Amino acid sequence: MGAASGPIGRTGRVRPVHQLHPLPAGAVDPLACYLDDPRPAPPGRPWVMLKMIASIDGATAVDGRSGELGGPGDRAVFRAVRGCCDWILVASGTANAERYRRPSLDDDVRAARAARGRPDDPRLAIVTARGSVDPGLPALTDPPAGRPPALVLTGRDGDLTALSGVEVETERLDAPEPEPAAVVAALGRRGARVVL
C-alpha cells in the first residue's frame, strides 16, 4: 500500500491516511490495509518489506534519530507496518542510536494479528558486521516476560564477546560480514514469513 497523509490539517484535526497504491481508495485504516495485503513469500525466503521516512529536504534524522520526523499519519503507518511482520530487522548502528526495545504492539494490533493467526508481537533481529551492539541496549536488557530474546546476526569475523552476559540469541553467518541473502535466510529458518 502506498499512503499519503498530512500530520494536521488547518482545522487542527489529524488528516486521514489515504491509499494511493495499487489503486487510490480514499481514507483507509492503515492497520487493516497492511495486515490484509497478501505477501506471498518468494521461493526459499520470507517476504521483505522496507520502511523509511525522510523530510522534504531529504533528511532521515533529527539529532541522530528518525522519530522526530513523523506526524500522526506517519505513526499510524509505522504501527501498521510493524503490525504485519514476523521479524523486525535493524542494523546495529540504528538500534544503538534509536535505543531499540523489543517490539511490543498495542492491544488493538495484537487482537488484529490474533484474528489472522499471527503471534502477539514480531521478534527483533539486529545485524552487525563487527559485533558493535551496545550490551546496554534496552532490547537486550529489558526483555518482556515470556518472550523470546532478540537475535543478533553477525559475520564470521564479528566479535560478540561484549554480549556474553546478556540474554540474546546469536548467529554467526558463514561469510566475513553478513550478506543480505544469508540474513534473510537465517530469519526464514526461524519461521519468518514477513520481515521488516
N, C-alpha and C positions, 0 to 999 in steps of 0.2 A: 504494500500500500504506500503510495506517496501521500504525504499530508502537508497541509499548509495551515498555519494558524497565526493569529496575532495575539500577543500576550493580553493586551487590554484595549478595548475599543474606546471611542470618545465618550461613551456613556459611563465608563468606569467598570463595565462588566467584562468578564472573560469571554473572548470570542470563541466560538465553537471550532473544533477541528474539522476540516473539510477533506474528503478523499479526492485526490487528483488522478490517481493511477490504480488499477488499469483503466477504469472509466470514472469520470467525475461523478460523485454521488452526493454532493452537498455535505451537510453536517453529519458526522458519524461518531460512534463510540469507539475510540482507538483500541480499547481492550478487546472488544468483540471482533473488530476487523482483524487485528493481528492474531488472535487465538484461532479464528476460523479460517484464516488464509492457509490453503494447502501448501505444505512444504515437503514434497517427496524427496527423500534423500537420494542423491546420486549413487551409483554403484560403488560400494566399498568405503563410503564415508558419510558423515552426517551433513545435513543442510547447514550452510554457514551464512549468517546474517552480519551486516556491518551497521553500526550506529555511530554517528558522529554529529557534532554541532560546530558551527562556525558563525562568527559575527558577519555583518555586511561587509566589513573591510578584510575578511579572511582570517581574523584571529581565532584561534582554537582554545584559548585560555585567558583568564584574567588572574593576575598574580599567581600563575602556575597551575591554576585549577580551572576545569571546564564548567563547574556548577553555576558560576555567576552568569553564564551566557544565556541560560534558558529562562523562559517565562512559563506561565501556567499551561499553555498549549504544548510546549516542548516537554514539560514534566509529565503531561498526560501520555504523550507518545513514548517517552522514556519508560514509564511504568508499564505500558502495554508491551513494548519490545522485550523488556526483562521478563514479563509475564508469560511469554510464549516460548522461551528457550529452556533447554535442559541444563546447559552449561554456559557460564559467562567466562570468556577467555580475555585476559588482560595482560599486557606487558608489565614487567616489574617496575619500570620507571613510572608508569601511570598509577599502578597500585600504591607505590610508595608516596607519590605526590598527592594523590587524592585520599590517602589514608583509608584504603578499601576495607570494608567489612564483608563478612559472608552475606550473600543475598538473603534477604528476608522480606517477603512480599506482604502486603496488607491483606486483611481477611477477604475483601471482595475479590482480589486477584486469585487468592488461594481457592475460593469457592468456585470461581470460573474455571480454574485449572482442574479441580477435582471433578467437575461436571464433564470434563473431557478426558478423564482418566490419567491426568498428569500428577506428578508428585507436588507436594506443597510449595517447595522452593527450588530454584535452579542451584547447581553447585558452582563453585568458583575455582577456576584454574588460572594460575599465574605462570607466565612463561618468562624465562630468563636465560640469557646466553652464558652469563658468568656466575650466576648464583647471587645476584645483587638484590635479594629480597630482604627487606627490613624485618628482623625477627620480632620486632615490637609492633608490627602491623596489626591493627585490630582484627583483621580477617584470620590471623593466626593466634592471637592471644585472648580473644573474646568469643569463643565458639558458642553458638546457640545450642542449648541442651538437646541431646538426642540426634544431632545432625552430623553427617559425615564431615571430616575435616576438608580444608582447602587442599588443592593439588598444586604442587609446584613442578613444572616440567623444565628440564634443562638439557643441554647437550652433554656429550661425553666429557667435555672439559670444564663444565660448570662446577663451582665449589659450593657445596651446600652445607658445609660444616657449621655455619652460623645458625642453621635451623635445627641442629641436633637435639636441643632441649624443647622443641616446640611441637605441639600436636598438629602434624601436617603429613599428608601423603606426598611422596616424591617419586618422580620417574626420570631416569637418565635415558635420553634418546640416543640412538646409535649413529651419531654424527657429531663433529666437534661443536656445532651450535644447533639449536633447534630449527628444523626446517618446517615450513607451514604444513606440508602434507603429513609429516610424521606427527606433528602436534595434533592435528585434526584426527588422524588415525588413532592416536592414544585415547582421545575422548570417545571415539566410536567404540573402542574396545570396552569402554566403561558404560556403554549403553546410550550414548548421546544420539539423539535424533536431530536436534536443532542446537547449534552453537552460535552464540552471540559474541 
